[in-house]
Amino acid sequence: MKLLQIIKIAFKNIISNKLRSILTMLGLVIGISSVIVLVGIGNGSSSEVKSQVQSLGTDILTIAITSSESSFAYEEIEELKTISNVKEVTPFKNISATVNRGSTTVTRASIIGTNASYLEVTNTKLETGRSISIIDIENKSKVCILGKDIATSLFSLADPLGESIKLNGDNYVVIGVLEEQGSSMGNDIDSNILIPITTAKYLGSDTSISNLYAKVEDEERIGRTISSIENYIRTTLQISSDEYSVTSQESMLDAVDSIDNTLSLLLGGIASISLIVGGIGVMNVMLVSVTERTKEIGIRKALGAKKSDILFQFLIEALVISILGGILGIICGLVMGNIATKVGYTFEYSSIVVGISFSSSALIGILFGIFPAYRAAKLNPIDALRVE
């Protein structure tokens, strides 16, 4: 029997039992679309985090003291700058405060105490105005730089430079507005308010420094620079190794990659369970089909059909059902991924995952179709013809 004729018969049998065929394919559609959507959302989230990490710059080190009993003195920050390959160092301290101007109150603002080097180190640019100066730090000046969203919320279209806002009831003069930049490292830069770190005490916060960004001159020497900084913290500041961390953006990206791979495998594994269930459905329906068509099998064998012809016929039918389910599953997965993007999720289409999903559907058709096909092929034509 020619392959084209076998495929035609397979389609004819599938169409003659439309509802049963659709329900059989449904398990595969759900399984494959789940794999595509879950892995796509996982990849999208990972790419978003990577983008945020990279936006800060791969030449940036994050230095953190994790013990509440230790901190950096301001002069120690200056000493860190003398370490070979360290270009600039800036502190950053998150502070809580109520932000308002007149009757307008902003609840989503993130106030950061820092110094004059913050914009240079974090590759942040000003749209208008000036940066925090050394004089602002020394005089503990009540000045601030606004993120774009905060400036828009408080001043609308008006020019905020030289105007005042209130932080915990105290007046702070606006000296600059940042360019619109979006999020980085989980931080919405457009909702930031920068103030001199020495002014933090006016907002009820201590002026201790536990977190720093360090910018290096040569990224190729970043490993040795980390070792030098760690050595300075251990020997000069007398802080034990379990009370601080020095991390590069590259190490963060490696950690993100590791988490992404684990997450993708986990999500893909969970969704693959649906594929197995769908395969069992294919096998069940094919077994029912063999039972229903026992007499037909007997007639074909009596007319000279070989075991291989019957085996191939039922195997092709299982394969066609699985491939159609796979194609529909891929279409549904991509459509659902597009919908997920529109409702706020980050979906990243992966041609590899789609290819694996389609191959899996074909493999399921073969694996779960073998037993029913073999059962049909081994039927005795005389016994089959006796079936009423």
C-alpha positions in Angstrom: 0.0 0.0 0.0 1.4 3.4 -1.0 2.2 6.0 1.7 0.0 8.6 0.1 -3.0 6.2 0.1 -2.3 5.3 3.8 -2.3 8.9 4.8 -5.5 9.5 2.9 -7.2 6.7 4.7 -5.8 8.0 8.0 -7.3 11.4 7.4 -10.6 9.8 6.4 -10.8 7.8 9.6 -9.9 10.9 11.7 -12.6 13.0 10.0 -15.2 10.3 10.4 -14.8 10.6 14.2 -14.3 14.4 14.5 -15.3 14.8 18.1 -13.2 11.9 19.3 -10.2 13.1 17.3 -10.5 16.7 18.5 -10.7 15.6 22.2 -7.6 13.3 21.6 -5.7 16.2 20.1 -6.8 18.5 23.0 -4.4 16.8 25.4 -1.5 17.4 23.1 -2.5 21.0 22.4 -2.7 21.8 26.1 0.7 20.1 26.7 2.6 21.7 23.9 1.1 25.2 24.4 1.9 25.0 28.1 5.5 24.1 27.4 5.9 27.0 24.9 4.1 29.6 27.2 5.8 28.6 30.5 9.3 28.4 29.0 8.7 31.6 27.0 7.6 33.5 30.0 10.6 32.1 32.0 13.0 33.1 29.2 11.4 36.5 28.9 11.7 37.2 32.6 15.3 36.1 32.6 16.1 38.4 29.6 14.5 41.3 31.4 16.6 40.7 34.5 19.8 40.4 32.3 18.9 43.6 30.5 18.5 45.4 33.8 21.8 44.1 35.1 23.6 45.0 31.9 22.1 48.5 31.9 24.1 49.4 35.0 27.3 48.5 33.1 29.6 45.5 33.2 32.4 47.7 34.6 30.5 48.1 37.9 31.1 46.3 41.2 28.6 46.2 44.0 30.1 46.2 47.5 27.9 45.5 50.5 28.4 45.1 54.2 25.8 42.6 55.4 26.5 43.0 59.2 24.5 45.7 61.0 27.5 46.2 63.3 29.8 47.3 60.6 29.8 50.1 57.9 32.0 52.2 55.8 33.2 55.6 57.0 33.1 58.3 54.4 36.9 58.7 54.3 37.2 54.9 53.7 35.3 55.4 50.5 38.1 57.8 49.4 40.7 55.1 50.3 38.9 52.6 48.1 39.5 54.9 45.2 43.3 54.4 45.6 43.1 50.7 44.9 44.5 49.8 41.5 41.9 49.8 38.6 39.2 51.5 40.7 38.2 54.6 38.9 35.4 55.9 41.1 33.3 54.8 44.1 29.9 56.0 45.2 27.7 55.2 48.2 24.0 54.6 48.0 21.5 54.4 50.9 17.8 53.8 50.5 15.8 56.1 52.7 12.0 56.2 53.5 10.2 59.5 53.5 6.9 61.1 52.6 7.2 63.1 49.3 4.8 65.9 48.5 4.4 69.3 46.9 1.4 71.3 47.9 -1.6 68.9 47.8 0.2 66.4 45.6 1.7 63.4 47.4 3.9 60.7 45.7 3.9 57.3 47.3 6.1 55.3 44.9 9.2 57.5 45.3 12.5 55.8 46.2 14.9 58.2 48.0 18.6 57.5 47.7 21.3 59.1 49.7 24.5 59.3 47.7 27.4 61.6 46.7 28.7 63.6 43.7 30.0 60.5 41.8 26.7 58.6 41.7 25.6 59.7 38.2 29.0 58.9 36.7 29.4 55.5 38.3 25.8 54.3 37.5 25.9 55.8 33.9 22.9 57.9 34.8 22.4 61.2 32.9 20.8 64.5 33.7 18.1 66.0 31.5 18.4 69.4 33.2 20.2 71.0 36.1 23.3 69.8 38.0 24.6 66.9 40.0 25.1 66.7 43.8 28.4 68.5 44.5 31.1 68.1 47.1 29.9 71.3 48.7 26.4 69.8 49.1 27.9 66.8 50.9 30.0 69.0 53.2 27.2 71.5 54.0 24.6 68.7 54.3 22.5 70.8 51.9 18.8 70.1 51.5 18.8 69.6 47.7 17.6 66.9 45.5 17.6 65.4 42.0 14.3 64.0 40.7 13.6 61.0 38.5 11.5 61.8 35.4 8.3 60.3 36.6 8.5 62.0 40.0 9.2 65.4 38.4 6.2 64.9 36.1 3.9 63.8 39.0 4.9 66.8 41.2 5.3 69.6 38.6 3.4 68.4 35.5 4.8 70.5 32.6 6.3 73.2 34.9 10.1 73.6 35.2 11.0 72.1 38.6 14.6 73.6 38.8 14.9 75.9 41.8 11.5 74.9 43.1 11.0 73.1 46.4 9.4 69.8 47.4 8.8 68.5 50.9 10.5 65.3 52.2 9.0 64.5 55.6 7.8 68.1 55.9 11.3 69.7 55.2 11.8 71.8 52.1 14.4 70.4 49.5 15.4 72.5 46.5 15.3 70.7 43.1 18.7 71.0 41.5 18.3 68.6 38.6 16.0 66.1 36.7 17.2 62.8 35.4 16.7 61.6 31.9 13.9 59.0 31.5 15.6 55.5 31.8 13.1 52.9 33.1 14.1 50.1 35.5 17.5 48.7 36.3 18.4 46.0 38.9 14.8 46.0 40.1 15.0 49.8 40.7 12.7 52.2 38.9 15.2 55.0 38.2 12.4 57.3 37.0 10.9 57.1 40.5 14.2 57.9 42.3 15.0 61.0 44.3 18.7 61.6 44.9 19.8 63.6 48.0 23.3 64.1 49.6 24.0 61.1 51.9 25.0 63.5 54.7 21.5 64.9 54.6 20.0 61.5 55.4 20.0 62.4 59.1 17.3 65.0 58.5 15.0 62.3 57.3 15.4 60.3 60.5 18.0 57.9 58.9 21.5 57.3 60.1 24.3 58.3 57.8 26.1 54.9 58.0 27.2 53.5 54.7 26.8 49.8 53.9 26.4 49.8 50.1 28.8 51.0 47.4 29.1 51.0 43.7 32.7 50.9 42.3 33.5 51.7 38.7 36.6 50.0 37.3 38.9 51.3 34.5 39.8 47.9 32.9 37.1 45.2 32.8 39.8 42.6 32.0 41.3 43.1 35.4 38.0 43.0 37.3 38.8 39.7 39.1 42.1 41.1 40.6 40.3 44.3 41.5 37.7 42.3 43.5 40.5 40.5 45.3 42.2 43.8 46.2 38.9 45.3 47.5 38.2 42.2 49.5 41.7 42.2 51.0 41.3 45.9 51.9 38.0 45.2 53.7 39.4 42.2 55.6 42.8 43.6 56.6 42.2 47.4 56.9 38.6 47.5 58.0 38.9 44.3 60.0 35.6 42.9 58.7 35.3 39.1 58.4 34.6 37.5 55.0 31.0 36.4 56.0 30.0 40.0 56.7 30.6 41.6 53.3 30.2 40.8 49.6 31.8 42.1 46.4 30.0 41.2 43.2 30.5 42.0 39.6 27.7 42.3 37.0 29.2 39.3 35.2 28.8 37.2 38.3 25.2 38.4 38.6 24.6 37.5 35.0 26.1 34.0 35.6 23.7 33.6 38.6 20.8 34.7 36.4 21.8 32.2 33.7 22.0 29.4 36.3 18.6 30.3 37.7 17.1 30.6 34.2 18.3 27.2 33.1 16.9 25.6 36.3 13.6 27.4 35.9 13.3 26.5 32.3 13.9 22.8 33.0 11.4 22.9 35.9 8.7 24.7 33.9 9.3 22.5 30.9 9.2 19.4 33.0 5.9 20.4 34.6 4.3 21.2 31.3 5.7 18.0 29.7 3.5 15.9 32.1 0.5 17.2 30.0 2.3 15.8 26.9 2.5 12.3 28.5 -1.2 12.5 29.4 -2.0 13.5 25.8 0.1 10.5 24.5 -1.9 8.2 26.8 -5.1 9.7 25.3 -3.8 8.9 21.8 -3.0 5.3 22.7 -6.4 4.9 24.3 -8.3 6.2 21.3 -6.2 4.1 18.9 -7.0 1.0 20.9 -10.7 1.8 20.7 -10.3 2.3 17.0 -8.7 -1.1 16.6 -11.6 -2.7 18.5 -14.2 -0.9 16.3 -12.4 -1.8 13.1 -11.6 -5.4 13.8 -13.8 -6.7 11.0 -12.3 -4.2 8.6 -8.8 -5.5 9.6 -9.9 -9.1 8.9 -11.3 -8.2 5.5 -8.0 -6.4 4.5 -5.9 -9.3 5.7 -8.2 -11.8 3.8 -7.6 -9.6 0.6 -3.8 -9.9 1.0 -2.8 -7.1 3.3 0.4 -7.8 5.2 0.9 -7.4 8.9 3.3 -4.5 8.1 0.5 -2.8 6.1 -1.9 -2.9 9.0 0.8 -1.9 11.5 1.8 1.0 9.3 -1.8 2.1 8.8 -2.6 2.5 12.5 0.8 4.0 13.3 0.3 6.6 10.6 -3.1 7.5 12.0 -1.6 8.0 15.5 1.2 10.0 14.0 -1.2 12.2 12.0 -3.4 12.9 15.1 -0.2 13.8 17.1 1.3 16.0 14.4 -2.0 17.9 14.0 -2.2 18.3 17.8 1.4 19.5 17.8 0.7 22.1 15.1 -2.4 23.4 16.9 -0.5 23.4 20.2 2.3 25.5 18.7 -0.2 28.0 17.3 -2.1 28.2 20.6 1.1 28.6 22.5 2.3 31.5 20.4 -1.1 33.2 20.6 -1.2 32.7 24.4 2.3 34.1 24.6 1.3 37.2 22.6 -1.7 37.6 25.0 0.6 37.3 28.0 2.8 40.0 26.6 -0.2 42.4 26.2 -1.3 41.8 29.9 2.2 42.7 31.2 4.2 39.5 31.1 7.5 39.3 29.2 7.3 36.4 26.7 10.3 35.4 24.6 9.6 33.1 21.7 12.1 30.3 21.4 12.4 28.5 18.0 14.3 25.7 19.8 11.5 25.0 22.2 8.9 25.1 19.4 11.1 22.6 17.4 11.4 20.3 20.4 7.6 20.6 21.1 6.8 19.6 17.5 9.3 16.8 17.5 7.8 15.6 20.9 4.3 15.5 19.4 5.6 13.3 16.5 7.5 11.1 18.9 4.5 10.7 21.1 2.5 9.6 18.1 5.0 6.9 17.3 5.6 5.7 20.9 2.0 5.7 22.0 0.8 4.4 18.6 3.1 1.3 18.4 1.1 -0.8 20.8 -2.4 -0.3 19.2 -0.8 -0.7 15.8 0.9 -3.9 16.8 -2.3 -5.2 18.3 -4.2 -4.5 15.1 -1.4 -6.1 13.0 -1.3 -9.4 14.9 -5.1 -10.0 14.7 -6.0 -13.4 13.1 -8.1 -12.6 10.0 -10.5 -15.5 10.7 -11.1 -14.4 14.3 -11.5 -10.8 13.1 -14.1 -11.7 10.4 -16.2 -13.6 13.0 -16.7 -10.3 15.0 -20.2 -9.1 14.7 
